[in-house]
């Protein structure tokens, strides 16, 4: 058995453990991350990254890398509701693809600053 000494031992290489190790490293604190899995996952472990996570990634300087690994900028991001998996569509909330989201957000902010209401509602199908 090998014995390793480390100032901080992080158990688990999930999102929290990896972010903790990253933050410690940025502050000059050495850390060792251990996980029960012997390698990197071969299948996706998440299908979306939330805005708050992206704020952290931007702060840490690698948001562009995360974005590059995601869906293409023109991929639709609508949310649809169905009666069953392959059944009748009840409603759809339409959202812009990521390539258009920033432009729409700036436009909406511009309109709201001028007292013009801008909203989109889910459309029944």
ChimeraX attribute file (.defattr): number of C-alpha atoms within 10 A of each C-alpha:
attribute: neighborCount
match mode: 1-to-1
recipient: residues
	/A:1	3
	/A:2	3
	/A:3	5
	/A:4	6
	/A:5	8
	/A:6	11
	/A:7	8
	/A:8	13
	/A:9	14
	/A:10	16
	/A:11	14
	/A:12	14
	/A:13	17
	/A:14	12
	/A:15	9
	/A:16	12
	/A:17	17
	/A:18	16
	/A:19	15
	/A:20	16
	/A:21	20
	/A:22	16
	/A:23	14
	/A:24	14
	/A:25	12
	/A:26	11
	/A:27	9
	/A:28	9
	/A:29	13
	/A:30	14
	/A:31	18
	/A:32	13
	/A:33	15
	/A:34	14
	/A:35	12
	/A:36	8
	/A:37	9
	/A:38	7
	/A:39	7
	/A:40	7
	/A:41	8
	/A:42	6
	/A:43	6
	/A:44	6
	/A:45	8
	/A:46	6
	/A:47	8
	/A:48	8
	/A:49	11
	/A:50	8
	/A:51	9
	/A:52	9
	/A:53	12
	/A:54	16
	/A:55	12
	/A:56	13
	/A:57	17
	/A:58	14
	/A:59	10
	/A:60	13
	/A:61	10
	/A:62	12
	/A:63	15
	/A:64	11
	/A:65	11
	/A:66	12
	/A:67	15
	/A:68	10
	/A:69	8
	/A:70	12
	/A:71	14
	/A:72	12
	/A:73	15
	/A:74	11
	/A:75	12
	/A:76	14
	/A:77	14
	/A:78	12
	/A:79	11
	/A:80	14
	/A:81	15
	/A:82	13
	/A:83	10
	/A:84	8
	/A:85	8
	/A:86	7
	/A:87	9
	/A:88	11
	/A:89	14
	/A:90	12
	/A:91	15
	/A:92	16
	/A:93	14
	/A:94	15
	/A:95	14
	/A:96	16
	/A:97	16
	/A:98	17
	/A:99	13
	/A:100	12
	/A:101	13
	/A:102	12
	/A:103	12
	/A:104	13
	/A:105	11
	/A:106	11
	/A:107	13
	/A:108	16
	/A:109	15
	/A:110	12
	/A:111	13
	/A:112	12
	/A:113	10
	/A:114	9
	/A:115	9
	/A:116	11
	/A:117	10
	/A:118	10
	/A:119	6
	/A:120	8
	/A:121	8
	/A:122	13
	/A:123	11
	/A:124	10
	/A:125	11
